């Protein structure tokens, strides 16, 4: 005999998830887990596996996007972009990165893109959403969810060195 459950209206209307369209989204950090890198070059080094929940635009509210933030010298671009997006001031020199739990609940803007399917060596990867940059809510003058999104390159914090 199977397991008896009650299906909600929202669950009954669910279908396959489609990619979030490219653009700026208001997100909240909803989960942070401290993990170790499994890459050959940086095996065992610390990183945050981060989950973000979309707040706006409303039609995508509740959707999740994910990124990893490396926590070792020379690979700090993502965590620095996130901290700046949360309003932290970050200068050259020593920095104590907040505990993951202290970041949960933080709101910021995330520029989400679509990475097409690809093959690396023998491994194949499906299409997926990726976060390419972050900005503070105050800095980002964006019409969230519209086709006429305008994000200033000066205010967005890229994940890559300039």
ABEGO torsion letter per residue (X at the ends): XBBBBBBBAAAAABBBBBBBBBEBBBBBBABBBBBBBABAAABGBBBBBBBBBBAOBAAABGBBBBBBBBABBGAAAAAAAAAAAAGBBBBBEBBBBBBAAAABGBBBBBBBBBBBBBBBEABBBBBBBBBABBBBAAABBBBBGBAABBBBAAABBBABBX
